[in-house]
Amino acid sequence: MGVVISVAAGLILWVVLWALGAKGFDGGMIFLLVVLAAASVRAIANILPGNQDPERSRPDAAPFT
C-alpha cells in the first residue's frame, strides 16, 4: 500500500513542479526517485529480522532421518 501512495504522491509532485516551471524531465526523475525509495524500503523491511514470518523462518527438517 505504501508503494501505491508513493506513486500517487510522486505524480502529484511531478505535476506541481512542472506547473511551477521546472522541466518535465526533472520532475519525472524526482518521481522515479520517490517510487524507487518506497520500493527499496518495502523490500528491505521484508527481510529485517523482526518482520520475518515465523513459519518461513523455521529451518526445514532433514529429508533423511
mmCIF file as Biopython writes it, N, C-alpha, C and O atoms, coordinates in Angstrom:
data_model
#
loop_
_atom_site.group_PDB
_atom_site.id
_atom_site.type_symbol
_atom_site.label_atom_id
_atom_site.label_alt_id
_atom_site.label_comp_id
_atom_site.label_asym_id
_atom_site.label_entity_id
_atom_site.label_seq_id
_atom_site.pdbx_PDB_ins_code
_atom_site.Cartn_x
_atom_site.Cartn_y
_atom_site.Cartn_z
_atom_site.occupancy
_atom_site.B_iso_or_equiv
_atom_site.auth_seq_id
_atom_site.auth_asym_id
_atom_site.pdbx_PDB_model_num
ATOM 1   N N  . MET A ? 1  ? 0.816  -1.185  0.000   1.0 0.0 1  A 1 
ATOM 2   C CA . MET A ? 1  ? 0.000  0.000   0.000   1.0 0.0 1  A 1 
ATOM 3   C C  . MET A ? 1  ? 0.869  1.262   0.000   1.0 0.0 1  A 1 
ATOM 4   O O  . MET A ? 1  ? 0.504  2.275   -0.597  1.0 0.0 1  A 1 
ATOM 5   N N  . GLY A ? 2  ? 2.012  1.191   0.669   1.0 0.0 2  A 1 
ATOM 6   C CA . GLY A ? 2  ? 2.899  2.342   0.734   1.0 0.0 2  A 1 
ATOM 7   C C  . GLY A ? 2  ? 3.466  2.719   -0.622  1.0 0.0 2  A 1 
ATOM 8   O O  . GLY A ? 2  ? 3.674  3.898   -0.910  1.0 0.0 2  A 1 
ATOM 9   N N  . VAL A ? 3  ? 3.718  1.712   -1.461  1.0 0.0 3  A 1 
ATOM 10  C CA . VAL A ? 3  ? 4.247  1.992   -2.799  1.0 0.0 3  A 1 
ATOM 11  C C  . VAL A ? 3  ? 3.189  2.698   -3.644  1.0 0.0 3  A 1 
ATOM 12  O O  . VAL A ? 3  ? 3.512  3.604   -4.413  1.0 0.0 3  A 1 
ATOM 13  N N  . VAL A ? 4  ? 1.947  2.296   -3.506  1.0 0.0 4  A 1 
ATOM 14  C CA . VAL A ? 4  ? 0.861  2.939   -4.256  1.0 0.0 4  A 1 
ATOM 15  C C  . VAL A ? 4  ? 0.709  4.393   -3.825  1.0 0.0 4  A 1 
ATOM 16  O O  . VAL A ? 4  ? 0.502  5.276   -4.657  1.0 0.0 4  A 1 
ATOM 17  N N  . ILE A ? 5  ? 0.813  4.633   -2.532  1.0 0.0 5  A 1 
ATOM 18  C CA . ILE A ? 5  ? 0.710  6.009   -2.031  1.0 0.0 5  A 1 
ATOM 19  C C  . ILE A ? 5  ? 1.890  6.844   -2.512  1.0 0.0 5  A 1 
ATOM 20  O O  . ILE A ? 5  ? 1.732  8.017   -2.851  1.0 0.0 5  A 1 
ATOM 21  N N  . SER A ? 6  ? 3.077  6.232   -2.541  1.0 0.0 6  A 1 
ATOM 22  C CA . SER A ? 6  ? 4.245  6.985   -3.019  1.0 0.0 6  A 1 
ATOM 23  C C  . SER A ? 6  ? 4.144  7.287   -4.514  1.0 0.0 6  A 1 
ATOM 24  O O  . SER A ? 6  ? 4.616  8.330   -4.964  1.0 0.0 6  A 1 
ATOM 25  N N  . VAL A ? 7  ? 3.538  6.390   -5.282  1.0 0.0 7  A 1 
ATOM 26  C CA . VAL A ? 7  ? 3.330  6.662   -6.710  1.0 0.0 7  A 1 
ATOM 27  C C  . VAL A ? 7  ? 2.391  7.855   -6.875  1.0 0.0 7  A 1 
ATOM 28  O O  . VAL A ? 7  ? 2.649  8.748   -7.683  1.0 0.0 7  A 1 
ATOM 29  N N  . ALA A ? 8  ? 1.308  7.865   -6.110  1.0 0.0 8  A 1 
ATOM 30  C CA . ALA A ? 8  ? 0.363  8.983   -6.198  1.0 0.0 8  A 1 
ATOM 31  C C  . ALA A ? 8  ? 1.021  10.296  -5.766  1.0 0.0 8  A 1 
ATOM 32  O O  . ALA A ? 8  ? 0.861  11.326  -6.421  1.0 0.0 8  A 1 
ATOM 33  N N  . ALA A ? 9  ? 1.758  10.245  -4.659  1.0 0.0 9  A 1 
ATOM 34  C CA . ALA A ? 9  ? 2.423  11.457  -4.176  1.0 0.0 9  A 1 
ATOM 35  C C  . ALA A ? 9  ? 3.500  11.920  -5.165  1.0 0.0 9  A 1 
ATOM 36  O O  . ALA A ? 9  ? 3.675  13.120  -5.373  1.0 0.0 9  A 1 
ATOM 37  N N  . GLY A ? 10 ? 4.207  10.988  -5.763  1.0 0.0 10 A 1 
ATOM 38  C CA . GLY A ? 10 ? 5.224  11.341  -6.750  1.0 0.0 10 A 1 
ATOM 39  C C  . GLY A ? 10 ? 4.629  11.983  -7.985  1.0 0.0 10 A 1 
ATOM 40  O O  . GLY A ? 10 ? 5.181  12.946  -8.517  1.0 0.0 10 A 1 
ATOM 41  N N  . LEU A ? 11 ? 3.506  11.454  -8.444  1.0 0.0 11 A 1 
ATOM 42  C CA . LEU A ? 11 ? 2.843  12.050  -9.613  1.0 0.0 11 A 1 
ATOM 43  C C  . LEU A ? 11 ? 2.329  13.449  -9.308  1.0 0.0 11 A 1 
ATOM 44  O O  . LEU A ? 11 ? 2.436  14.351  -10.139 1.0 0.0 11 A 1 
ATOM 45  N N  . ILE A ? 12 ? 1.774  13.628  -8.118  1.0 0.0 12 A 1 
ATOM 46  C CA . ILE A ? 12 ? 1.311  14.967  -7.721  1.0 0.0 12 A 1 
ATOM 47  C C  . ILE A ? 12 ? 2.488  15.926  -7.654  1.0 0.0 12 A 1 
ATOM 48  O O  . ILE A ? 12 ? 2.391  17.064  -8.114  1.0 0.0 12 A 1 
ATOM 49  N N  . LEU A ? 13 ? 3.608  15.470  -7.079  1.0 0.0 13 A 1 
ATOM 50  C CA . LEU A ? 13 ? 4.802  16.302  -7.000  1.0 0.0 13 A 1 
ATOM 51  C C  . LEU A ? 13 ? 5.318  16.656  -8.391  1.0 0.0 13 A 1 
ATOM 52  O O  . LEU A ? 13 ? 5.749  17.784  -8.628  1.0 0.0 13 A 1 
ATOM 53  N N  . TRP A ? 14 ? 5.274  15.706  -9.296  1.0 0.0 14 A 1 
ATOM 54  C CA . TRP A ? 14 ? 5.723  15.931  -10.664 1.0 0.0 14 A 1 
ATOM 55  C C  . TRP A ? 14 ? 4.884  17.024  -11.341 1.0 0.0 14 A 1 
ATOM 56  O O  . TRP A ? 14 ? 5.427  17.939  -11.960 1.0 0.0 14 A 1 
ATOM 57  N N  . VAL A ? 15 ? 3.570  16.918  -11.216 1.0 0.0 15 A 1 
ATOM 58  C CA . VAL A ? 15 ? 2.681  17.900  -11.842 1.0 0.0 15 A 1 
ATOM 59  C C  . VAL A ? 15 ? 2.872  19.280  -11.218 1.0 0.0 15 A 1 
ATOM 60  O O  . VAL A ? 15 ? 2.888  20.288  -11.924 1.0 0.0 15 A 1 
ATOM 61  N N  . VAL A ? 16 ? 3.017  19.321  -9.889  1.0 0.0 16 A 1 
ATOM 62  C CA . VAL A ? 16 ? 3.196  20.615  -9.217  1.0 0.0 16 A 1 
ATOM 63  C C  . VAL A ? 16 ? 4.505  21.263  -9.647  1.0 0.0 16 A 1 
ATOM 64  O O  . VAL A ? 16 ? 4.537  22.455  -9.950  1.0 0.0 16 A 1 
ATOM 65  N N  . LEU A ? 17 ? 5.584  20.484  -9.677  1.0 0.0 17 A 1 
ATOM 66  C CA . LEU A ? 17 ? 6.863  21.050  -10.107 1.0 0.0 17 A 1 
ATOM 67  C C  . LEU A ? 17 ? 6.812  21.523  -11.557 1.0 0.0 17 A 1 
ATOM 68  O O  . LEU A ? 17 ? 7.351  22.575  -11.900 1.0 0.0 17 A 1 
ATOM 69  N N  . TRP A ? 18 ? 6.164  20.739  -12.390 1.0 0.0 18 A 1 
ATOM 70  C CA . TRP A ? 18 ? 6.041  21.106  -13.796 1.0 0.0 18 A 1 
ATOM 71  C C  . TRP A ? 18 ? 5.245  22.400  -13.951 1.0 0.0 18 A 1 
ATOM 72  O O  . TRP A ? 18 ? 5.580  23.246  -14.780 1.0 0.0 18 A 1 
ATOM 73  N N  . ALA A ? 19 ? 4.186  22.551  -13.146 1.0 0.0 19 A 1 
ATOM 74  C CA . ALA A ? 19 ? 3.369  23.758  -13.203 1.0 0.0 19 A 1 
ATOM 75  C C  . ALA A ? 19 ? 4.121  24.982  -12.684 1.0 0.0 19 A 1 
ATOM 76  O O  . ALA A ? 19 ? 3.838  26.108  -13.092 1.0 0.0 19 A 1 
ATOM 77  N N  . LEU A ? 20 ? 5.076  24.759  -11.784 1.0 0.0 20 A 1 
ATOM 78  C CA . LEU A ? 20 ? 5.848  25.874  -11.239 1.0 0.0 20 A 1 
ATOM 79  C C  . LEU A ? 20 ? 7.013  26.272  -12.126 1.0 0.0 20 A 1 
ATOM 80  O O  . LEU A ? 20 ? 7.735  27.218  -11.809 1.0 0.0 20 A 1 
ATOM 81  N N  . GLY A ? 21 ? 7.209  25.566  -13.234 1.0 0.0 21 A 1 
ATOM 82  C CA . GLY A ? 21 ? 8.224  25.977  -14.182 1.0 0.0 21 A 1 
ATOM 83  C C  . GLY A ? 21 ? 9.414  25.050  -14.293 1.0 0.0 21 A 1 
ATOM 84  O O  . GLY A ? 21 ? 10.309 25.308  -15.098 1.0 0.0 21 A 1 
ATOM 85  N N  . ALA A ? 22 ? 9.461  23.987  -13.521 1.0 0.0 22 A 1 
ATOM 86  C CA . ALA A ? 22 ? 10.561 23.031  -13.642 1.0 0.0 22 A 1 
ATOM 87  C C  . ALA A ? 22 ? 10.350 22.220  -14.921 1.0 0.0 22 A 1 
ATOM 88  O O  . ALA A ? 22 ? 9.229  22.097  -15.416 1.0 0.0 22 A 1 
ATOM 89  N N  . LYS A ? 23 ? 11.429 21.679  -15.438 1.0 0.0 23 A 1 
ATOM 90  C CA . LYS A ? 23 ? 11.315 20.853  -16.638 1.0 0.0 23 A 1 
ATOM 91  C C  . LYS A ? 23 ? 10.587 19.562  -16.295 1.0 0.0 23 A 1 
ATOM 92  O O  . LYS A ? 23 ? 10.686 19.069  -15.171 1.0 0.0 23 A 1 
ATOM 93  N N  . GLY A ? 24 ? 9.861  19.017  -17.254 1.0 0.0 24 A 1 
ATOM 94  C CA . GLY A ? 24 ? 9.130  17.773  -17.039 1.0 0.0 24 A 1 
ATOM 95  C C  . GLY A ? 24 ? 10.043 16.604  -16.732 1.0 0.0 24 A 1 
ATOM 96  O O  . GLY A ? 24 ? 9.691  15.720  -15.951 1.0 0.0 24 A 1 
ATOM 97  N N  . PHE A ? 25 ? 11.226 16.599  -17.351 1.0 0.0 25 A 1 
ATOM 98  C CA . PHE A ? 25 ? 12.183 15.522  -17.113 1.0 0.0 25 A 1 
ATOM 99  C C  . PHE A ? 25 ? 12.689 15.541  -15.681 1.0 0.0 25 A 1 
ATOM 100 O O  . PHE A ? 25 ? 12.842 14.489  -15.061 1.0 0.0 25 A 1 
ATOM 101 N N  . ASP A ? 26 ? 12.950 16.726  -15.151 1.0 0.0 26 A 1 
ATOM 102 C CA . ASP A ? 26 ? 13.423 16.850  -13.777 1.0 0.0 26 A 1 
ATOM 103 C C  . ASP A ? 26 ? 12.362 16.371  -12.787 1.0 0.0 26 A 1 
ATOM 104 O O  . ASP A ? 26 ? 12.675 15.674  -11.821 1.0 0.0 26 A 1 
ATOM 105 N N  . GLY A ? 27 ? 11.123 16.745  -13.029 1.0 0.0 27 A 1 
ATOM 106 C CA . GLY A ? 27 ? 10.036 16.267  -12.185 1.0 0.0 27 A 1 
ATOM 107 C C  . GLY A ? 27 ? 9.868  14.766  -12.282 1.0 0.0 27 A 1 
ATOM 108 O O  . GLY A ? 27 ? 9.567  14.105  -11.288 1.0 0.0 27 A 1 
ATOM 109 N N  . GLY A ? 28 ? 10.062 14.219  -13.485 1.0 0.0 28 A 1 
ATOM 110 C CA . GLY A ? 28 ? 9.972  12.771  -13.669 1.0 0.0 28 A 1 
ATOM 111 C C  . GLY A ? 28 ? 11.069 12.033  -12.936 1.0 0.0 28 A 1 
ATOM 112 O O  . GLY A ? 28 ? 10.842 10.944  -12.409 1.0 0.0 28 A 1 
ATOM 113 N N  . MET A ? 29 ? 12.259 12.614  -12.896 1.0 0.0 29 A 1 
ATOM 114 C CA . MET A ? 29 ? 13.366 11.985  -12.159 1.0 0.0 29 A 1 
ATOM 115 C C  . MET A ? 29 ? 13.083 11.982  -10.655 1.0 0.0 29 A 1 
ATOM 116 O O  . MET A ? 29 ? 13.396 11.012  -9.966  1.0 0.0 29 A 1 
ATOM 117 N N  . ILE A ? 30 ? 12.495 13.059  -10.151 1.0 0.0 30 A 1 
ATOM 118 C CA . ILE A ? 30 ? 12.120 13.097  -8.732  1.0 0.0 30 A 1 
ATOM 119 C C  . ILE A ? 30 ? 11.025 12.077  -8.455  1.0 0.0 30 A 1 
ATOM 120 O O  . ILE A ? 30 ? 11.040 11.416  -7.416  1.0 0.0 30 A 1 
ATOM 121 N N  . PHE A ? 31 ? 10.076 11.944  -9.373  1.0 0.0 31 A 1 
ATOM 122 C CA . PHE A ? 31 ? 9.032  10.918  -9.242  1.0 0.0 31 A 1 
ATOM 123 C C  . PHE A ? 31 ? 9.647  9.528   -9.165  1.0 0.0 31 A 1 
ATOM 124 O O  . PHE A ? 31 ? 9.277  8.730   -8.305  1.0 0.0 31 A 1 
ATOM 125 N N  . LEU A ? 32 ? 10.583 9.236   -10.060 1.0 0.0 32 A 1 
ATOM 126 C CA . LEU A ? 32 ? 11.231 7.923   -10.040 1.0 0.0 32 A 1 
ATOM 127 C C  . LEU A ? 32 ? 12.033 7.711   -8.755  1.0 0.0 32 A 1 
ATOM 128 O O  . LEU A ? 32 ? 12.084 6.597   -8.233  1.0 0.0 32 A 1 
ATOM 129 N N  . LEU A ? 33 ? 12.650 8.761   -8.252  1.0 0.0 33 A 1 
ATOM 130 C CA . LEU A ? 33 ? 13.390 8.664   -7.001  1.0 0.0 33 A 1 
ATOM 131 C C  . LEU A ? 33 ? 12.468 8.322   -5.831  1.0 0.0 33 A 1 
ATOM 132 O O  . LEU A ? 33 ? 12.813 7.492   -4.990  1.0 0.0 33 A 1 
ATOM 133 N N  . VAL A ? 34 ? 11.303 8.956   -5.778  1.0 0.0 34 A 1 
ATOM 134 C CA . VAL A ? 34 ? 10.338 8.689   -4.707  1.0 0.0 34 A 1 
ATOM 135 C C  . VAL A ? 34 ? 9.845  7.246   -4.782  1.0 0.0 34 A 1 
ATOM 136 O O  . VAL A ? 34 ? 9.778  6.557   -3.764  1.0 0.0 34 A 1 
ATOM 137 N N  . VAL A ? 35 ? 9.503  6.789   -5.981  1.0 0.0 35 A 1 
ATOM 138 C CA . VAL A ? 35 ? 8.987  5.425   -6.143  1.0 0.0 35 A 1 
ATOM 139 C C  . VAL A ? 35 ? 10.078 4.399   -5.852  1.0 0.0 35 A 1 
ATOM 140 O O  . VAL A ? 35 ? 9.812  3.386   -5.205  1.0 0.0 35 A 1 
ATOM 141 N N  . LEU A ? 36 ? 11.293 4.645   -6.315  1.0 0.0 36 A 1 
ATOM 142 C CA . LEU A ? 36 ? 12.401 3.729   -6.051  1.0 0.0 36 A 1 
ATOM 143 C C  . LEU A ? 36 ? 12.719 3.659   -4.564  1.0 0.0 36 A 1 
ATOM 144 O O  . LEU A ? 36 ? 13.018 2.581   -4.049  1.0 0.0 36 A 1 
ATOM 145 N N  . ALA A ? 37 ? 12.662 4.776   -3.874  1.0 0.0 37 A 1 
ATOM 146 C CA . ALA A ? 37 ? 12.906 4.778   -2.431  1.0 0.0 37 A 1 
ATOM 147 C C  . ALA A ? 37 ? 11.833 3.985   -1.695  1.0 0.0 37 A 1 
ATOM 148 O O  . ALA A ? 37 ? 12.149 3.229   -0.776  1.0 0.0 37 A 1 
ATOM 149 N N  . ALA A ? 38 ? 10.571 4.144   -2.082  1.0 0.0 38 A 1 
ATOM 150 C CA . ALA A ? 38 ? 9.493  3.405   -1.428  1.0 0.0 38 A 1 
ATOM 151 C C  . ALA A ? 38 ? 9.610  1.903   -1.688  1.0 0.0 38 A 1 
ATOM 152 O O  . ALA A ? 38 ? 9.394  1.096   -0.784  1.0 0.0 38 A 1 
ATOM 153 N N  . ALA A ? 39 ? 9.948  1.532   -2.913  1.0 0.0 39 A 1 
ATOM 154 C CA . ALA A ? 39 ? 10.107 0.110   -3.223  1.0 0.0 39 A 1 
ATOM 155 C C  . ALA A ? 39 ? 11.305 -0.482  -2.487  1.0 0.0 39 A 1 
ATOM 156 O O  . ALA A ? 39 ? 11.256 -1.632  -2.049  1.0 0.0 39 A 1 
ATOM 157 N N  . SER A ? 40 ? 12.369 0.286   -2.348  1.0 0.0 40 A 1 
ATOM 158 C CA . SER A ? 40 ? 13.552 -0.198  -1.627  1.0 0.0 40 A 1 
ATOM 159 C C  . SER A ? 40 ? 13.249 -0.394  -0.148  1.0 0.0 40 A 1 
ATOM 160 O O  . SER A ? 40 ? 13.647 -1.398  0.443   1.0 0.0 40 A 1 
ATOM 161 N N  . VAL A ? 41 ? 12.551 0.555   0.445   1.0 0.0 41 A 1 
ATOM 162 C CA . VAL A ? 41 ? 12.186 0.424   1.863   1.0 0.0 41 A 1 
ATOM 163 C C  . VAL A ? 41 ? 11.301 -0.784  2.071   1.0 0.0 41 A 1 
ATOM 164 O O  . VAL A ? 41 ? 11.465 -1.516  3.047   1.0 0.0 41 A 1 
ATOM 165 N N  . ARG A ? 42 ? 10.364 -1.003  1.164   1.0 0.0 42 A 1 
ATOM 166 C CA . ARG A ? 42 ? 9.473  -2.171  1.295   1.0 0.0 42 A 1 
ATOM 167 C C  . ARG A ? 42 ? 10.247 -3.478  1.161   1.0 0.0 42 A 1 
ATOM 168 O O  . ARG A ? 42 ? 9.994  -4.422  1.909   1.0 0.0 42 A 1 
ATOM 169 N N  . ALA A ? 43 ? 11.177 -3.545  0.229   1.0 0.0 43 A 1 
ATOM 170 C CA . ALA A ? 43 ? 11.958 -4.766  0.034   1.0 0.0 43 A 1 
ATOM 171 C C  . ALA A ? 43 ? 12.873 -5.029  1.224   1.0 0.0 43 A 1 
ATOM 172 O O  . ALA A ? 43 ? 13.018 -6.174  1.652   1.0 0.0 43 A 1 
ATOM 173 N N  . ILE A ? 44 ? 13.485 -3.985  1.756   1.0 0.0 44 A 1 
ATOM 174 C CA . ILE A ? 44 ? 14.384 -4.161  2.893   1.0 0.0 44 A 1 
ATOM 175 C C  . ILE A ? 44 ? 13.593 -4.486  4.152   1.0 0.0 44 A 1 
ATOM 176 O O  . ILE A ? 44 ? 14.047 -5.283  4.973   1.0 0.0 44 A 1 
ATOM 177 N N  . ALA A ? 45 ? 12.429 -3.890  4.320   1.0 0.0 45 A 1 
ATOM 178 C CA . ALA A ? 45 ? 11.628 -4.143  5.521   1.0 0.0 45 A 1 
ATOM 179 C C  . ALA A ? 45 ? 11.181 -5.598  5.599   1.0 0.0 45 A 1 
ATOM 180 O O  . ALA A ? 45 ? 11.011 -6.130  6.696   1.0 0.0 45 A 1 
ATOM 181 N N  . ASN A ? 46 ? 10.988 -6.248  4.459   1.0 0.0 46 A 1 
ATOM 182 C CA . ASN A ? 46 ? 10.547 -7.640  4.473   1.0 0.0 46 A 1 
ATOM 183 C C  . ASN A ? 46 ? 11.621 -8.599  4.957   1.0 0.0 46 A 1 
ATOM 184 O O  . ASN A ? 46 ? 11.291 -9.683  5.437   1.0 0.0 46 A 1 
ATOM 185 N N  . ILE A ? 47 ? 12.897 -8.237  4.847   1.0 0.0 47 A 1 
ATOM 186 C CA . ILE A ? 47 ? 13.951 -9.167  5.224   1.0 0.0 47 A 1 
ATOM 187 C C  . ILE A ? 47 ? 14.584 -8.836  6.566   1.0 0.0 47 A 1 
ATOM 188 O O  . ILE A ? 47 ? 15.500 -9.537  6.993   1.0 0.0 47 A 1 
ATOM 189 N N  . LEU A ? 48 ? 14.127 -7.794  7.242   1.0 0.0 48 A 1 
ATOM 190 C CA . LEU A ? 48 ? 14.643 -7.478  8.566   1.0 0.0 48 A 1 
ATOM 191 C C  . LEU A ? 48 ? 14.220 -8.564  9.552   1.0 0.0 48 A 1 
ATOM 192 O O  . LEU A ? 48 ? 13.140 -9.136  9.406   1.0 0.0 48 A 1 
ATOM 193 N N  . PRO A ? 49 ? 15.054 -8.860  10.556  1.0 0.0 49 A 1 
ATOM 194 C CA . PRO A ? 49 ? 14.753 -9.973  11.465  1.0 0.0 49 A 1 
ATOM 195 C C  . PRO A ? 49 ? 13.423 -9.851  12.201  1.0 0.0 49 A 1 
ATOM 196 O O  . PRO A ? 49 ? 12.762 -10.868 12.410  1.0 0.0 49 A 1 
ATOM 197 N N  . GLY A ? 50 ? 13.011 -8.679  12.594  1.0 0.0 50 A 1 
ATOM 198 C CA . GLY A ? 50 ? 11.767 -8.526  13.336  1.0 0.0 50 A 1 
ATOM 199 C C  . GLY A ? 50 ? 10.521 -8.659  12.485  1.0 0.0 50 A 1 
ATOM 200 O O  . GLY A ? 50 ? 9.429  -8.825  13.027  1.0 0.0 50 A 1 
ATOM 201 N N  . ASN A ? 51 ? 10.650 -8.590  11.179  1.0 0.0 51 A 1 
ATOM 202 C CA . ASN A ? 51 ? 9.489  -8.610  10.293  1.0 0.0 51 A 1 
ATOM 203 C C  . ASN A ? 51 ? 9.309  -9.920  9.547   1.0 0.0 51 A 1 
ATOM 204 O O  . ASN A ? 51 ? 8.416  -10.024 8.706   1.0 0.0 51 A 1 
ATOM 205 N N  . GLN A ? 52 ? 10.127 -10.918 9.830   1.0 0.0 52 A 1 
ATOM 206 C CA . GLN A ? 52 ? 10.015 -12.177 9.103   1.0 0.0 52 A 1 
ATOM 207 C C  . GLN A ? 52 ? 8.875  -13.019 9.661   1.0 0.0 52 A 1 
ATOM 208 O O  . GLN A ? 52 ? 8.572  -12.972 10.853  1.0 0.0 52 A 1 
ATOM 209 N N  . ASP A ? 53 ? 8.261  -13.778 8.791   1.0 0.0 53 A 1 
ATOM 210 C CA . ASP A ? 53 ? 7.185  -14.675 9.165   1.0 0.0 53 A 1 
ATOM 211 C C  . ASP A ? 53 ? 7.778  -15.859 9.933   1.0 0.0 53 A 1 
ATOM 212 O O  . ASP A ? 53 ? 8.705  -16.494 9.431   1.0 0.0 53 A 1 
ATOM 213 N N  . PRO A ? 54 ? 7.277  -16.180 11.135  1.0 0.0 54 A 1 
ATOM 214 C CA . PRO A ? 54 ? 7.864  -17.281 11.899  1.0 0.0 54 A 1 
ATOM 215 C C  . PRO A ? 54 ? 7.742  -18.638 11.195  1.0 0.0 54 A 1 
ATOM 216 O O  . PRO A ? 54 ? 8.595  -19.507 11.379  1.0 0.0 54 A 1 
ATOM 217 N N  . GLU A ? 55 ? 6.713  -18.820 10.410  1.0 0.0 55 A 1 
ATOM 218 C CA . GLU A ? 55 ? 6.552  -20.088 9.688   1.0 0.0 55 A 1 
ATOM 219 C C  . GLU A ? 55 ? 7.635  -20.271 8.638   1.0 0.0 55 A 1 
ATOM 220 O O  . GLU A ? 55 ? 8.114  -21.385 8.425   1.0 0.0 55 A 1 
ATOM 221 N N  . ARG A ? 56 ? 8.020  -19.197 7.990   1.0 0.0 56 A 1 
ATOM 222 C CA . ARG A ? 56 ? 9.020  -19.287 6.925   1.0 0.0 56 A 1 
ATOM 223 C C  . ARG A ? 56 ? 10.440 -19.295 7.462   1.0 0.0 56 A 1 
ATOM 224 O O  . ARG A ? 56 ? 11.353 -19.762 6.781   1.0 0.0 56 A 1 
ATOM 225 N N  . SER A ? 57 ? 10.645 -18.782 8.683   1.0 0.0 57 A 1 
ATOM 226 C CA . SER A ? 57 ? 11.997 -18.690 9.208   1.0 0.0 57 A 1 
ATOM 227 C C  . SER A ? 57 ? 12.457 -19.983 9.872   1.0 0.0 57 A 1 
ATOM 228 O O  . SER A ? 57 ? 13.644 -20.139 10.162  1.0 0.0 57 A 1 
ATOM 229 N N  . ARG A ? 58 ? 11.532 -20.914 10.116  1.0 0.0 58 A 1 
ATOM 230 C CA . ARG A ? 58 ? 11.915 -22.196 10.699  1.0 0.0 58 A 1 
ATOM 231 C C  . ARG A ? 58 ? 12.675 -23.022 9.672   1.0 0.0 58 A 1 
ATOM 232 O O  . ARG A ? 58 ? 12.256 -23.093 8.517   1.0 0.0 58 A 1 
ATOM 233 N N  . PRO A ? 59 ? 13.787 -23.650 10.062  1.0 0.0 59 A 1 
ATOM 234 C CA . PRO A ? 59 ? 14.523 -24.464 9.084   1.0 0.0 59 A 1 
ATOM 235 C C  . PRO A ? 59 ? 13.725 -25.710 8.708   1.0 0.0 59 A 1 
ATOM 236 O O  . PRO A ? 59 ? 12.924 -26.222 9.490   1.0 0.0 59 A 1 
ATOM 237 N N  . ASP A ? 60 ? 13.966 -26.169 7.510   1.0 0.0 60 A 1 
ATOM 238 C CA . ASP A ? 60 ? 13.310 -27.395 7.054   1.0 0.0 60 A 1 
ATOM 239 C C  . ASP A ? 60 ? 13.877 -28.595 7.782   1.0 0.0 60 A 1 
ATOM 240 O O  . ASP A ? 60 ? 15.036 -28.596 8.197   1.0 0.0 60 A 1 
ATOM 241 N N  . ALA A ? 61 ? 13.050 -29.614 7.932   1.0 0.0 61 A 1 
ATOM 242 C CA . ALA A ? 61 ? 13.517 -30.841 8.553   1.0 0.0 61 A 1 
ATOM 243 C C  . ALA A ? 61 ? 14.446 -31.570 7.584   1.0 0.0 61 A 1 
ATOM 244 O O  . ALA A ? 61 ? 14.332 -31.432 6.366   1.0 0.0 61 A 1 
ATOM 245 N N  . ALA A ? 62 ? 15.358 -32.341 8.145   1.0 0.0 62 A 1 
ATOM 246 C CA . ALA A ? 62 ? 16.268 -33.099 7.306   1.0 0.0 62 A 1 
ATOM 247 C C  . ALA A ? 62 ? 15.479 -34.145 6.512   1.0 0.0 62 A 1 
ATOM 248 O O  . ALA A ? 62 ? 14.582 -34.781 7.066   1.0 0.0 62 A 1 
ATOM 249 N N  . PRO A ? 63 ? 15.792 -34.332 5.240   1.0 0.0 63 A 1 
ATOM 250 C CA . PRO A ? 63 ? 14.992 -35.255 4.426   1.0 0.0 63 A 1 
ATOM 251 C C  . PRO A ? 63 ? 15.203 -36.731 4.809   1.0 0.0 63 A 1 
ATOM 252 O O  . PRO A ? 63 ? 14.298 -37.548 4.638   1.0 0.0 63 A 1 
ATOM 253 N N  . PHE A ? 64 ? 16.382 -37.070 5.319   1.0 0.0 64 A 1 
ATOM 254 C CA . PHE A ? 64 ? 16.656 -38.461 5.656   1.0 0.0 64 A 1 
ATOM 255 C C  . PHE A ? 64 ? 17.069 -38.540 7.109   1.0 0.0 64 A 1 
ATOM 256 O O  . PHE A ? 64 ? 18.224 -38.289 7.453   1.0 0.0 64 A 1 
ATOM 257 N N  . THR A ? 65 ? 16.114 -38.893 7.965   1.0 0.0 65 A 1 
ATOM 258 C CA . THR A ? 65 ? 16.442 -39.006 9.386   1.0 0.0 65 A 1 
ATOM 259 C C  . THR A ? 65 ? 16.246 -40.404 9.870   1.0 0.0 65 A 1 
ATOM 260 O O  . THR A ? 65 ? 16.474 -40.688 11.046  1.0 0.0 65 A 1 
#
